[in-house]
Amino acid sequence: KKYDAELKFCGVVLRDLLSKKHEAYSYPFLDPVDPVALNCPNYFDIVKHPMDLSTIQKKYAGNEYDSADEFEADIRLMFNNCYKFNPEGAPVNLMGHRLEAVFDKKWQE
Ligand SMILES: Cc1ccc(Nc2c(-c3ccc(O)cc3)nc3c(C)cccn23)cc1
């Protein structure tokens, strides 16, 4: 059963993560990682289930999430992919932690 109120809140959180105010650290997460463009040919050897905010947005708009838990699982997958590929202390790793902190604060609201 879809719980509409909780799914509406997912849309509110997603819109915030996509907003310009976070663009300084959200840009690595806005679109699917392109291993050719980024010169990281080993990406798909390390990250088996890629995820990004544009894909989450498409799934949300397409009503593919049946619960907030499913939505959160994709958000966490996106960040955990980032931490797996980008070592602790690397710029993109730090951006992941910054954007995840934004998510965590809003999510626990
Ligand atoms: C050789 C190399 C090393 C690190 C990266 N990381 C990285 C990522 C990235 C995002 C999420 C993710 O799960 C994995 C990688 N996004 C970028 C961008 C937008 C610019 C520069 C580096 N970027 C790219 C190439």
The ligand as an SDF file (V2000), in Angstrom:
LIG
                    3D

 25 28  0  0  0  0  0  0  0  0999 V2000
   39.2760    9.2770  -11.7880 C   0  0  0  0  0  0  0  0  0  0  0  0
   38.0960    9.7430  -10.9970 C   0  0  0  0  0  0  0  0  0  0  0  0
   38.1210    9.7130   -9.6060 C   0  0  0  0  0  0  0  0  0  0  0  0
   37.0210   10.1440   -8.8760 C   0  0  0  0  0  0  0  0  0  0  0  0
   35.8920   10.5940   -9.5300 C   0  0  0  0  0  0  0  0  0  0  0  0
   34.8200   10.9800   -8.7740 N   0  0  0  0  0  0  0  0  0  0  0  0
   33.8590   11.8030   -9.2450 C   0  0  0  0  0  0  0  0  0  0  0  0
   32.4880   11.5860   -9.1880 C   0  0  0  0  0  0  0  0  0  0  0  0
   31.7700   10.4500   -8.6090 C   0  0  0  0  0  0  0  0  0  0  0  0
   30.5050   10.6600   -8.0650 C   0  0  0  0  0  0  0  0  0  0  0  0
   29.8120    9.6200   -7.4940 C   0  0  0  0  0  0  0  0  0  0  0  0
   30.3870    8.3460   -7.4620 C   0  0  0  0  0  0  0  0  0  0  0  0
   29.7170    7.2890   -6.9190 O   0  0  0  0  0  0  0  0  0  0  0  0
   31.6530    8.1370   -7.9980 C   0  0  0  0  0  0  0  0  0  0  0  0
   32.3480    9.1860   -8.5670 C   0  0  0  0  0  0  0  0  0  0  0  0
   31.8580   12.6110   -9.7480 N   0  0  0  0  0  0  0  0  0  0  0  0
   32.7960   13.4670  -10.1720 C   0  0  0  0  0  0  0  0  0  0  0  0
   32.6560   14.7030  -10.8110 C   0  0  0  0  0  0  0  0  0  0  0  0
   31.3250   15.2080  -11.1770 C   0  0  0  0  0  0  0  0  0  0  0  0
   33.7820   15.4350  -11.1320 C   0  0  0  0  0  0  0  0  0  0  0  0
   35.0240   14.9260  -10.7870 C   0  0  0  0  0  0  0  0  0  0  0  0
   35.1650   13.7080  -10.1710 C   0  0  0  0  0  0  0  0  0  0  0  0
   34.0440   12.9980   -9.8660 N   0  0  0  0  0  0  0  0  0  0  0  0
   35.8530   10.6390  -10.9170 C   0  0  0  0  0  0  0  0  0  0  0  0
   36.9510   10.2020  -11.6370 C   0  0  0  0  0  0  0  0  0  0  0  0
  1  2  1  0
  2  3  1  0
  2 25  2  0
  3  4  2  0
  4  5  1  0
  5  6  1  0
  5 24  2  0
  6  7  1  0
  7  8  2  0
  7 23  1  0
  8  9  1  0
  8 16  1  0
  9 10  1  0
  9 15  2  0
 10 11  2  0
 11 12  1  0
 12 13  1  0
 12 14  2  0
 14 15  1  0
 16 17  2  0
 17 18  1  0
 17 23  1  0
 18 19  1  0
 18 20  2  0
 20 21  1  0
 21 22  2  0
 22 23  1  0
 24 25  1  0
M  END
$$$$
